Amino acid sequence: IRFLDQVIVKGRTEAIKIYDVLDAEIESIKIKKLKTLLYFESGLKYYRQGNFNEAKNKFMEVLNVNPTDQVVHLYLERIEDLLNQSENLENWSGIWTFDNK
């Protein structure tokens, strides 16, 4: 299992945790995700701390091995959005909040 995210969905105030079940992946993808797990976890740690440049570097290391990791692409998009909207950085808790269902 790979921890993916902690999010707050619209209409809720409490965060939920989301996981990636690696045993459900085809073997070649599972191997790549396991091979990059330490980079992914480091990127996630930096992301949650608000250290977006370091998070981006770690996520790029994941993509060097596994360029099809969609979760990493999503995190990189979020980082760009957060860096472009400074008001989001002021109250950053490390938890992504969805405004739409």
N, C-alpha and C positions, 0 to 999 in steps of 0.2 A: 504494500500500500504506500502511495506517495501522497503526502498532505499537499493539497492544492491551494486552498484559500480559506479565509474566514470572511464572510460577507453578511451584510444586513439587507434583507429583501424588503421591497415596498410593503408598507403596512405593518412592519415588525420593528421592534427596537433592540432585539437581542440577536447577536451574530450566530450564524450557523457555520459549521466546518464542512468543507468539501474535500473529498479524497478521490484519488485515481487508483482504481483496483488494477494493479499491474498484471495479475494472473489472468485477467480477461483480455489482455493484449496478445497479438500474434507474437511469436517468439522473438523475431528480429527487432520489433519495436520495444518489447519488454527489456531486451538486452541493452538497447541504447538508453532507455530511461534509467535503468539501474547503473549503467556506466557513468551517467551524468548526474546522478542523484546528489552528490556532494556539492557540485556547482549550483544545481537547482535550489537546494536547501540554503546555501549561502546567499544566493540572489534573493530568495524569499525573505531571509532574515534582514538583509539590507533594505529591501523594499518596505517591510513593516516598520523599520526604524526611521524611514524617510530619507535614507542615504541612497537616492535614486541613481546617482552616477555609478556607485559601486554595484548596485543591483543590476544595472544595465550591463556592466562588464561581465558579471557572473552569468547572466542569462545569455550573453553572446557566446560564452564558452560552451554552454549547452548546445547552442545552435551550430557550433563548429563540428560537433559530433552527431547531433540529431537535428538537422535543419527543418524537419517536419513537425517538431514539437509545438503543437498549436497553443498550449497553455503558455509557453514562453513567449510566443508571438503576442498573445493577449496581454501579458505583463508588460512587454515592451511598448505596446500601444497605450496602456494605462500610464506608464511612466512619462511618455511624451505628453499625454493629456494633462497630467499633474504638473509637469514642469512648465507647460504653457498657460496654466491657470493658477497664478500665485495664491488666489484666495483659497484654493483647495489645500495648499501646503500649510496654511496657518493652523488649521484644525485637524491635521492629519493624525489619525489614530492607528493607522496600519490596517484598518478594516475598510474594505470597499463597500460602499452603500449604493444599492440599485434604486433609482427613482422610478423606474418603469417595471411593469410586470412582464 
